[in-house]
Amino acid sequence: MSTFVPSFKRISDMIRLEKYKVWLLLAVLSICGTASFASCSTHEDNTTEIPTGGKVAEILNRGTILFGTTGDYRPLSFCEPDGTYWGFGIEVAKEIANKLGVGIEFKKTSWPTLTADVLAEPQKFDLAIGGITITDARRETMLMSEGYLANGKTILCRASEAGRYQSLADIDKPEVRVMVNPGGLNEKFANENLTHATIIVHPKNEEIPSLIAEGEADVMITEITEAPYYVQTDARLAAPLLNAPFTHGEIGVLMQKGQEDLLQVVNNVIRQMKADGSLQKLHEKYGLVYE
């Protein structure tokens, strides 16, 4: 009589699956807080089970989670020339991978192609992260996590001209050259709100701050999450409206509809990071305001 001996990969998958179940159960109990045990029953909401063929089960079986990211958005997601990724969003991504007990791999996307890349079949990656603002338009066709970072539109300009730009009206003038990256919400905001200024679209977001400092344009439309980094690292730049952003929103994680099991995992990680203080530490590390 022959005896079946499972492969090392199968054993690894089984162990990883059981670790995930234990972690998810603990996360559910912590989220429930003071609610009664009956109202948080794992039987009712099925949070401890991984659906057969679900996205989380696919990731666990693969052993690696794939994150799409632009890599052009300091300090949220940036790719160095050697291929190393760093940033606030990258650290959140690594926390998600750690909680699942899998490896992590980053796939390059871009602002103009972000939606198409998320919706692509077969999928290019499991989810996208790094400076992605939560919007109703995105939620209509995709899933977005809870927010993990406050966001809003603001500007970068030369420090010597900081006093010149104190309102949107000060920017919306024919003589003001406004530079934006293509395909994202910065370009959309500029086109909708700056009807008199000269709008210049530059393909590489990470190059725009230096171009502003060098006089190739006057103002960059950016976010309150990005502007502080450049003000701190380049004395030629200023963000005079940093504390009075034109819009208010939050940054989250983006993924395909039908991946509600993965969405739940991501939201649990974000909630846990808020509860244990690790999210606040990231804000402090990258010089961002914690709200």
C-alpha positions as semicolon CSV with decimal commas, in nm:
position;residue;x (nm);y (nm);z (nm)
1;M;0,000;0,000;0,000
2;S;0,147;0,334;-0,100
3;T;0,139;0,632;0,132
4;F;0,062;0,983;0,002
5;V;0,329;1,234;0,103
6;P;0,234;1,599;0,037
7;S;0,493;1,816;-0,137
8;F;0,683;2,086;0,049
9;K;0,493;2,350;-0,152
10;R;0,160;2,198;-0,051
11;I;0,264;2,189;0,314
12;S;0,381;2,550;0,292
13;D;0,050;2,655;0,137
14;M;-0,145;2,476;0,411
15;I;0,057;2,641;0,686
16;R;0,023;2,983;0,525
17;L;-0,353;2,934;0,490
18;E;-0,393;2,842;0,856
19;K;-0,181;3,140;0,966
20;Y;-0,401;3,367;0,756
21;K;-0,718;3,227;0,916
22;V;-0,584;3,285;1,268
23;W;-0,476;3,641;1,184
24;L;-0,808;3,728;1,018
25;L;-1,002;3,595;1,318
26;L;-0,795;3,814;1,554
27;A;-0,846;4,115;1,326
28;V;-1,222;4,062;1,325
29;L;-1,235;4,040;1,704
30;S;-1,028;4,358;1,745
31;I;-1,245;4,550;1,501
32;C;-1,563;4,447;1,679
33;G;-1,436;4,615;1,996
34;T;-1,714;4,658;2,248
35;A;-1,981;4,502;2,028
36;S;-2,136;4,181;2,154
37;F;-1,984;3,852;2,047
38;A;-2,311;3,750;1,883
39;S;-2,313;4,058;1,660
40;C;-1,960;3,980;1,541
41;S;-2,008;3,611;1,481
42;T;-1,760;3,473;1,233
43;H;-2,034;3,233;1,125
44;E;-2,263;3,520;1,024
45;D;-2,017;3,730;0,827
46;N;-1,794;3,440;0,716
47;T;-1,478;3,648;0,778
48;T;-1,261;3,354;0,883
49;E;-1,330;3,153;0,569
50;I;-1,146;3,187;0,239
51;P;-1,390;3,130;-0,049
52;T;-1,291;2,856;-0,289
53;G;-1,134;3,024;-0,588
54;G;-1,131;3,362;-0,409
55;K;-0,861;3,623;-0,467
56;V;-0,696;3,573;-0,129
57;A;-0,677;3,197;-0,184
58;E;-0,518;3,263;-0,525
59;I;-0,255;3,491;-0,368
60;L;-0,179;3,243;-0,091
61;N;-0,142;2,960;-0,341
62;R;0,089;3,175;-0,555
63;G;0,290;3,280;-0,249
64;T;0,332;3,637;-0,375
65;I;0,106;3,942;-0,384
66;L;0,141;4,174;-0,685
67;F;0,107;4,549;-0,635
68;G;0,073;4,794;-0,922
69;T;0,233;5,131;-0,849
70;T;0,352;5,431;-1,050
71;G;0,686;5,470;-0,874
72;D;0,693;5,842;-0,955
73;Y;0,533;5,993;-0,647
74;R;0,769;6,082;-0,362
75;P;0,725;6,011;-0,075
76;L;0,438;5,765;-0,137
77;S;0,576;5,544;-0,412
78;F;0,910;5,589;-0,581
79;C;1,126;5,355;-0,785
80;E;1,500;5,413;-0,774
81;P;1,713;5,346;-1,084
82;D;1,816;5,008;-0,941
83;G;1,449;4,902;-0,923
84;T;1,412;4,948;-0,547
85;Y;1,074;5,085;-0,436
86;W;1,026;5,301;-0,127
87;G;0,762;5,526;0,025
88;F;0,461;5,550;0,252
89;G;0,238;5,342;0,025
90;I;0,513;5,087;-0,029
91;E;0,536;5,030;0,346
92;V;0,160;4,983;0,370
93;A;0,184;4,732;0,085
94;K;0,456;4,540;0,268
95;E;0,238;4,530;0,580
96;I;-0,045;4,375;0,378
97;A;0,194;4,114;0,239
98;N;0,332;4,041;0,586
99;K;-0,014;3,984;0,728
100;L;-0,090;3,735;0,451
101;G;0,248;3,568;0,499
102;V;0,344;3,599;0,131
103;G;0,617;3,762;-0,073
104;I;0,568;4,091;-0,256
105;E;0,633;4,209;-0,609
106;F;0,578;4,555;-0,757
107;K;0,454;4,606;-1,111
108;K;0,495;4,938;-1,291
109;T;0,181;5,126;-1,392
110;S;0,119;5,491;-1,483
111;W;-0,144;5,754;-1,411
112;P;-0,281;5,754;-1,769
113;T;-0,309;5,373;-1,774
114;L;-0,395;5,308;-1,408
115;T;-0,764;5,226;-1,458
116;A;-0,701;5,013;-1,765
117;D;-0,421;4,826;-1,587
118;V;-0,640;4,754;-1,282
119;L;-0,926;4,627;-1,502
120;A;-0,705;4,429;-1,742
121;E;-0,780;4,063;-1,808
122;P;-0,579;3,865;-1,737
123;Q;-0,486;4,078;-1,438
124;K;-0,151;4,256;-1,443
125;F;-0,146;4,278;-1,064
126;D;-0,374;4,209;-0,766
127;L;-0,420;4,567;-0,648
128;A;-0,274;4,915;-0,690
129;I;-0,124;5,146;-0,428
130;G;0,063;5,474;-0,394
131;G;-0,102;5,818;-0,405
132;I;-0,437;5,695;-0,539
133;T;-0,718;5,924;-0,426
134;I;-1,052;5,768;-0,335
135;T;-1,318;5,900;-0,574
136;D;-1,679;5,816;-0,657
137;A;-1,579;5,767;-1,021
138;R;-1,325;5,500;-0,929
139;R;-1,572;5,330;-0,696
140;E;-1,823;5,299;-0,979
141;T;-1,602;5,056;-1,169
142;M;-1,352;4,931;-0,909
143;L;-1,312;4,864;-0,537
144;M;-1,131;5,110;-0,310
145;S;-1,018;5,050;0,044
146;E;-1,073;5,274;0,340
147;G;-0,843;5,575;0,343
148;Y;-0,504;5,554;0,508
149;L;-0,375;5,905;0,433
150;A;-0,545;6,246;0,411
151;N;-0,502;6,422;0,077
152;G;-0,588;6,743;-0,108
153;K;-0,478;6,957;-0,401
154;T;-0,219;7,226;-0,340
155;I;0,073;7,385;-0,526
156;L;0,450;7,401;-0,543
157;C;0,617;7,720;-0,661
158;R;0,954;7,892;-0,634
159;A;1,025;8,008;-0,279
160;S;1,106;8,354;-0,410
161;E;0,748;8,384;-0,544
162;A;0,558;8,226;-0,256
163;G;0,385;8,554;-0,173
164;R;0,252;8,578;-0,527
165;Y;0,022;8,277;-0,495
166;Q;-0,227;8,304;-0,210
167;S;-0,539;8,175;-0,382
168;L;-0,662;7,984;-0,685
169;A;-0,744;8,318;-0,849
170;D;-0,377;8,422;-0,816
171;I;-0,280;8,115;-1,017
172;D;-0,552;8,132;-1,281
173;K;-0,393;8,404;-1,492
174;P;-0,262;8,386;-1,851
175;E;0,092;8,472;-1,748
176;V;0,112;8,184;-1,497
177;R;0,252;7,860;-1,638
178;V;0,106;7,561;-1,455
179;M;0,273;7,222;-1,497
180;V;0,100;6,887;-1,433
181;N;0,161;6,519;-1,499
182;P;-0,070;6,352;-1,754
183;G;-0,368;6,129;-1,699
184;G;-0,430;6,174;-1,327
185;L;-0,639;6,393;-1,101
186;N;-0,382;6,675;-1,106
187;E;-0,436;6,731;-1,477
188;K;-0,812;6,697;-1,434
189;F;-0,813;6,957;-1,155
190;A;-0,606;7,201;-1,360
191;N;-0,826;7,169;-1,668
192;E;-1,145;7,218;-1,466
193;N;-1,030;7,503;-1,241
194;L;-0,762;7,695;-1,430
195;T;-0,927;7,824;-1,746
196;H;-0,699;8,126;-1,791
197;A;-0,358;7,994;-1,687
198;T;-0,121;7,831;-1,933
199;I;-0,125;7,456;-1,861
200;I;0,183;7,252;-1,951
201;V;0,164;6,871;-1,937
202;H;0,496;6,705;-1,852
203;P;0,520;6,324;-1,884
204;K;0,729;6,254;-1,572
205;N;0,576;6,365;-1,243
206;E;0,901;6,328;-1,047
207;E;1,077;6,581;-1,274
208;I;0,823;6,862;-1,236
209;P;0,943;7,006;-0,899
210;S;1,294;7,061;-1,035
211;L;1,152;7,217;-1,351
212;I;0,952;7,460;-1,138
213;A;1,264;7,548;-0,936
214;E;1,460;7,603;-1,259
215;G;1,195;7,835;-1,406
216;E;1,057;7,608;-1,679
217;A;0,711;7,669;-1,529
218;D;0,574;7,868;-1,236
219;V;0,340;7,639;-1,045
220;M;0,294;7,265;-1,003
221;I;-0,046;7,125;-0,914
222;T;0,024;6,856;-0,659
223;E;-0,101;6,708;-0,332
224;I;-0,048;6,785;0,035
225;T;0,110;6,439;0,055
226;E;0,376;6,521;-0,205
227;A;0,451;6,892;-0,156
228;P;0,614;6,869;0,191
229;Y;0,880;6,628;0,066
230;Y;1,002;6,868;-0,203
231;V;0,990;7,172;0,025
232;Q;1,206;6,984;0,276
233;T;1,454;6,858;0,016
234;D;1,482;7,161;-0,216
235;A;1,519;7,508;-0,060
236;R;1,425;7,666;-0,395
237;L;1,065;7,547;-0,356
238;A;0,770;7,651;-0,140
239;A;0,413;7,532;-0,081
240;P;0,237;7,852;0,035
241;L;-0,112;7,696;0,039
242;L;-0,018;7,369;0,209
243;N;-0,247;7,435;0,506
244;A;-0,537;7,548;0,286
245;P;-0,575;7,278;0,017
246;F;-0,823;7,332;-0,266
247;T;-0,979;6,988;-0,213
248;H;-1,005;6,733;0,067
249;G;-0,992;6,359;0,031
250;E;-0,813;6,040;0,123
251;I;-0,572;5,799;-0,040
252;G;-0,657;5,430;-0,056
253;V;-0,585;5,098;-0,227
254;L;-0,746;5,021;-0,564
255;M;-0,851;4,681;-0,702
256;Q;-1,097;4,501;-0,928
257;K;-1,458;4,441;-0,829
258;G;-1,521;4,083;-0,728
259;Q;-1,222;4,086;-0,491
260;E;-1,420;4,166;-0,179
261;D;-1,226;3,908;0,021
262;L;-0,900;4,090;-0,057
263;L;-1,064;4,426;0,013
264;Q;-1,158;4,299;0,358
265;V;-0,800;4,197;0,428
266;V;-0,668;4,538;0,318
267;N;-0,923;4,725;0,529
268;N;-0,839;4,509;0,831
269;V;-0,469;4,592;0,792
270;I;-0,541;4,966;0,763
271;R;-0,761;4,956;1,074
272;Q;-0,499;4,761;1,266
273;M;-0,225;5,008;1,166
274;K;-0,443;5,295;1,287
275;A;-0,516;5,118;1,615
276;D;-0,159;5,015;1,700
277;G;0,001;5,348;1,608
278;S;0,210;5,218;1,319
279;L;0,025;5,437;1,068
280;Q;0,097;5,746;1,276
281;K;0,465;5,649;1,288
282;L;0,470;5,639;0,907
283;H;0,322;5,989;0,897
284;E;0,600;6,109;1,125
285;K;0,867;5,925;0,927
286;Y;0,766;6,092;0,600
287;G;0,685;6,433;0,751
288;L;0,312;6,415;0,685
289;V;0,030;6,540;0,906
290;Y;-0,159;6,265;1,091
291;E;-0,535;6,321;1,115
